[in-house]
Amino acid sequence: MKDNNKKEFWEASFIDKQEMWGFEPAKSAVWAKDFFVERAAKSILIPGIGYGRNAQIFRENGMDVTGIEISETAIALARKHYGTDMTIHHGSVTDMPFDSKHYDGVFCHGLIYLLDEIERAKLIQHCYDQLTEVGSMVFTMITKEAHTYGKGKRISKDRFEMFGGVQIFFYDKESVQSEFAKFGLIEIKEVNESYPFYVIRCNKTNSNTRA
């Protein structure tokens, strides 16, 4: 799905379904919050921030949040519910970076598996590049244990089109290692977020790749 198509899809989704995931943070956001608090993180970048439901738990714990979001409607909803004092860049994560800042943490939930192989590699690299020297990043991705794995139209290995045009890449631990190992991968954890997910964390200080 090209960027324009993605923009149209998500804009239509947020117009139609508004706060489609409710207001409670994802389980992985709660886990990431504890991790970032432990590391005394003060600034968090959230690519694909949506309407901000996962941002609040970081803000409530003293962290400054910057978001990236492709849907203008989602940004308007975030402003409505959480105020106007949070920076949200309007655009696709494939166009990162949107600023020259470095962040103590990156939290990327429910996004990376919607991208193709080249886009996924770029997202990981750009997120890594925007970390401080002691920064950390947390990503979540849907796993092959999902009941939708193998359904729909096969696009490529482990990637299928469904739900009216959404293309999803389903991860296993080997593909997680392949994409994240050189970026300081230190943990792969399983969590159920309505679908089975991996939540993974990387520390820049553990990485073999320098920005």
N, C-alpha and C positions, 0 to 999 in steps of 0.2 A: 504494500500500500504506500503510494507516494505521499509526500508531505501534505500536498493540497487535499488529497483524499482523506488523510488522517485528520487534518484540521476540520474538514466538513463532517466526518464521522463523529468526532468527539464533540464538536459544537452542537450537532443535532442531538447527540446523546444527553448532553447537559441541559439543553433546552427542554427536551422531553422528560427526562428523569430527575433533573435538578440534583438534590443531595442524595444520590442513588445508593451511597454506601452508609448513610446515616452519619452520626456525629461522633461516635465512639472511635478512638484510634485503633488501627490494626494491631493485632497482637505483636507483630514484628516491630511496630513503632514503640510500643511499651518496652520491649526487650532492648531496642536500640537506645532508647532514652536512658535506661540503666547503664548501658555500656558507655554512652557519651558522658554521663554524669561522673562515672568512675574515672574517666580520662580528663575530667575538668574542661570539656569542650564548651566554647562560648559562642561559636558561629557554625550554623548548619546550612548546607545547600540541599534543597529538595527538588530534583528534576521530576517533572510530572506531579506538581503539587495539588492539582485538581482544585477543589473548593476549600482546601486547607485543613481537613479534619485531622491529618497526621502532623500538622505543624504545631498545633496547640500544646501538645504534651511536651515538646521541646521548649516552647516559649514560656510555659508555666514553670519550667525548671531553669530559668535564667539564660536561655540561649537565644541569640538573635538568628532569625530564620530568613533566608532568601529563597524564593521559589522560581521555577520555570514552568510555564503552562501554555499549551497550544490553543486552548479554548478561552475566548473572551468571556463567554457566559460563566465558565468556572471561576475565572478571576473575579467577575462581578459578585458571584456568590461568596467567594472568600472575603471580599471587602464588606459585604453585607453582614456576615456572621462574625468576622474576626477583626474588623477595623481596617483602616487605611494605612497603618504605620508599618506594614510588612512589605518589603520589596518583592514584587513578582514580575519577572521578565516575561513578556508575551512573545511566544515563539516555540519552535520545535527544538527538542533536545539535540537533534542532528545539526543544529546551528550553533551549539556551544563552542566557545564560552561567550556569555553575555556581559561579563564584567572581568576585571583584572584582579579580583579579590582572591585570597586564599582562605580556605575554610578549615576549621578544626574537624568537621565531620560532613559526610555526604550521606543522606538517606534516600534511597531510590526504591520505591515500593510499587509492585504491579505494573512495571513499565518495560523493563529490558527485554522480556520475552515477546513483546509486540514488534520488535525490530528485526531486520535481517542481519546476517552475519557481519557484514561490513559496518552497519550502523551500531551493532552491539559493541564491536571492538572500539569504535570511535567514542561511544558514550563512556565506556570504562576508562579509556585513556584520558578523555577530557575531565572526567570526575577526579581521576587520580592527579592530573596536572593542577587542579585547583585546590588540592589539599595543602595544608601547612606541612612542614617537614615532619611533624609528629602527628599528623592527621590520620583519621580512620574513615572508612566508608562501609556502609551496610547496604546490601542489595537483597531483594527478594525475587524469586522466580518460581513459576509453576513447574511441577515435576511430572515425570512420565506416569506417576501413580494416579493422575487425574483421570476421571471417567471419560473425559473428552479426548484423551490422547488417541490418535489414530482415526479420529472422526473427521468428517468434512473432506475437503479437497487437499491432497498432498501437494505441497509446494516444493519441498526439498526434505532432506533427512531430518526427521523429528519436527517438521514445521508444517502446519496445516491451516487451511483457510476455513473459517466457520463464522457463525453469528453475523451473517450479512456482510462479510468481507474482511473481518478481522483475521490477521495472520498471526498464529501463535507458535512459538518455538518452545518445545517441552524439554526441560533439562533432566539429565541424570548427573550423578556425581562426577563422572568422567568429563562431561562437557563443562561443568563448573570449574573443575581443575584446569581444563584446557584454556578457558577464557580468563581465569582470575589468578592462577598460580603465581605468575610473575609480578602481580600487583600486591603482594604481601598477604595472601589468603591465609587466615589462621583458624577459621572455624566454619563448618557447614552444619547447620542445625535444621531440623524439620519442624514445621509449624503448619497447623491447619487454619487457613483463612477463608473458609467456604470451599476452597480447593486446597489440595496438598501443595505446600510451598517449601522451598529451601529458603532460609535466611542465612546469608553469609556475611562475614566481616573480614575486612582487610586493614592492616596497619601499614602505613607508608614506611615506617622505620624497619619493617620486616621485608621490604620489597627489594627485588634485584633490579628494578627499573627506576631510574631517576628522571624527574621532569626536566 
